[in-house]
Structures are given as C-alpha cells and as structure tokens.
Amino acid sequence: MPTPDREANRFSARAARYARVGANVGGVAARIAGQRLFGGDDLSSAAALAQALGGLKGPLMKVAQLLATVPDLVPPEYASELAKLQSEAPPMGAAFVTRRLISELGPDWRARFGSFELQPAAAASLGQVHRATLPDGTRLACKLQYPDMQSAVEADLRQLDLLFGLHRRMNPVFDTREISQEIGDRVREELDYEHEARNAELYRGVLDDIPEVRVPAIHRELSTKRLLTMGWLDGEKILTFKAAPVEIRNRLAVAMFKAWWHPVAAIGVIHGDPHLGNYTVFREDGEPAGINLLDYGCIRVFPPKFLGGVVDLYEGLLHDDRDRIVHAYETWGFKRLSADLIDTLNIWARFIYGPLLEDRVRTIADGVAPGEYGRRQAFEVHQELKRKGPVTIPKEFVFMDRAAIGLGSVFLHLDAELNFHRMFQEQIAGFSLEALAERQRQALAAAGHPTSG
C-alpha cells in the first residue's frame, strides 16, 4: 500500500505534469497565432496541440473529445486530431483500490459485498469500473473515481480557458464565454457521484414506462461522492449490430430515439454524452431488444421555457411561421436578431430538425458518413456569420447540439430507416409548458435533486 510520502511524490509529479502541459499548450497557441498571421500549416499545428494535450490524461481528454463533437467549434483539422485522443490514465492497482474503498466505505467495506474484483473491468476518464456482487448474489458495477480528480479538473479547465481565449482572438465569429462556462459546470458535476446517482434515479423514473430502454438500479448504501454502485446490466456494443438485418437496426434506433427524446419531452432533461461506450444492447429471448443507458454524469436539466423554444422552433419550421421561429430564438437567449442572422440560424435549425419535419421513412441524413454529420452545415453557418457579425451562443446549446449530433451519428452507424417525424410527434403530443414544469418538479424531487438547475 502506498505510503504518505509516495502519495505526496505522486501528487507532485502530477502537478509538474500540469505545469508542463500548460507550457506546451501555451507554446502551441503562440505557434497557431503566428501561422494565422503569417501563413502556415494548420494541420501540423493541430497535431502539435493534440500532442501537448496528450501529456495530460483524464478529464482534459474528456473536454478535448467534447470539443471535437461540437461542429465547427474548432477547425476540422483540430477536431480530427482531438477526436483521436483517448483517456489513458493508468488503472489503480489492487492495493490502492483497497485503500480507496476503506476511505469511502470504512474498514469493513468487504463485508458489505459478496465479492469484489479489485482489477477493473473498464476504465473511464475520471474513474474505473469494478465488478462486484451483493451478499445475495446481485451483480454490481462499482465506479471508483481516480484520486485528485478535483485538482486535475480545475487544472484542465484553466487550459480550456486558454484555448477558448485563443479561439476568440483568432476566430471571433462565436463568443465562446458561455460555452466555456457550460463545459466547466458540467465537468465539475461529473466529479460528484452522488449527483450522478440522482441523475440515474431521475432517468429510471422517467423511462420506467419505456421497455426498450434499461437504466441500472442505484445502490445508495454503497455509494459516496467518489464511489457509485449500480446494478450490472449485461449488454453488447451497439456497433456489433451495424451489419444486422434492418429490422434489428431500426429497433435499436427507435430505442435510442426514445432514450433521448422521451426525457426531453416529458421532464426537460437530456443525456449530454453521446459516446457510444455509454450504450449497450440487451437481449430478450436471444434477440436484440433494446438499449442499456449506462452513464449519467453529463445530464442537463433545462428550464421549461427552453423546451418551449424547442417545440416552437419545430412548429415554426414545419408551418413556415417566421414569428414563431423568431420567438423560439428569443426564448433561448439569442440577442440582436437581425433578418440575416435569423436566416443563418435557420440553416442549422433546418438541418437538426430536417428528419423530424418530413413525414416519410428515411435515414437521418442520406449519403453522410457518421463522422461528418453536421460538418457541412456548420461550415456554411460559420461562413455566413463571418460576413454578418459575431454571435453569442447561449450556453444551453453546448450539450443540446452535442447530444443531437451524437444521436444522429448513432443513427448513421446503424443505417436506420425510420419515420422520425411521427416518432417526434408522438413525443410532443399535447405539449404544455405548465404540465412539463409540474412533471419536472415532481421528477426532480423524487430523485432528490434540490433544484431544476
């Protein structure tokens, strides 16, 4: 078991790594600035940035991958490099895991389990997952956070601020201040596993009547701020079914649609992390039947009026009602809405809502590769905004757009052919702001959430 001196040395080494990565990122930032001023190779700068960020494992990898999924937030060559980054934090050894469990559950922690595998079954950016059982044999997944993650996250977010500051100076089409704040708020929330437990219980309640989606049970008595114990859900990777018959691929796509849109329409919350590793496929009677939703660290609760804007924009585009479209953008917090800016925003809106507007069976985007979903439209919007002036993107859009793009990419991977219009109409049938607000209030209270965020 590590001694206090060894722990101190480990922390010092980590702090030195943060400083080194900060210097590397700063150096790359200067190089990018120089190339923008005097001409140069953006691709080589993108590779240098990825290399600099690659020196810091853990939360910054999550942030970097997030940046890569928001279309046109960073140039395509940067997005491509950032998307390659993977969290490579070395797993905690058995002795260290034991020490962590003692600190979280007390010296008698082992007596509270039937079994506990000290070697991790899976790794994530902020922690690792262990298989375990209750004394009665119930199977568990125990997510244990890596040490010193709070200091790591704060160091990483400072690097993010540096990158966004560079983005504002070099590419002032978007004011990224609200985006930076939103990412920081959500990543900090992911450090609190008690918060994630409440999120999971929120989803368990709202998806209780959706048999195609399973949510793990939460074991609060075996959970803390840095340990989350859930029921184990057997499942297979969703991409295993890319070549399955179309009826199976469509069945899984319907489950994904309901897993995302039902909580949005019912209680105004979204699952903001579209990483394919957060979904697995469960079987019934040997046949693929639906989706396990596994991770609840990145959940966004929206004010009911924001969801009113979602419906208003949909109805405005469906019926070519410009006043309703403008009202939706105003509800979301867009400022100084000129006719040109509205037309530019509508390019993106018609892309996101396109499959929901057409009453026919179709793919989510014909002839588009999963990794390219949304890129062309985002580039078009970016070019228009260069001509018409900068815009501040309301912070709620970060995870709304990210999740919508991620969901669309899953549909493309599955090559699903569905009537998305009718599925969406089913979700918003009888939509009422007052009813949504009351359902949200009740659901948050039942899950132990203190506020609607």
Secondary structure, 3 states (H helix, E strand, C coil): CCCHHHHHHHHHHHHHHHHHHHHHHHHHHHHHHHHHHHCCCHHHHHHHHHHHHCCCCCHHHHHHHHHHHCCCCCCHHHHHHHHCCCCCCCCCCHHHHHHHHHHHHCCCHHHHCCEECCCCCEECCCEEEEEEECCCCCEEEEEEECCCHHHHHHHHHHHHHHHHHHHHHHCCCEECHHHHHHHHHHHHHHCCHHHHHHHHHHHHHHCCCCCCEECCCECHHHCCCCEEEEECCCCEEHHHHCCCCHHHHHHHHHHHHHHHHHHHHHHCEEECCCCHHHEEEEEECCEEEEEEECCCCCEEECCHHHHHHHHHHHHHHHCCCHHHHHHHHHHHCCCCCCHHHHHHHHHHHHHHHHHHHCCCCECCCCCCCHHHCCHHHHHHHHHHHHHHCCEECCCCHHHHHHHHHHHHHHHHHHCCCECHHHHHHHHHCCCCHHHHHHHHHHHHHHHCCCCCC
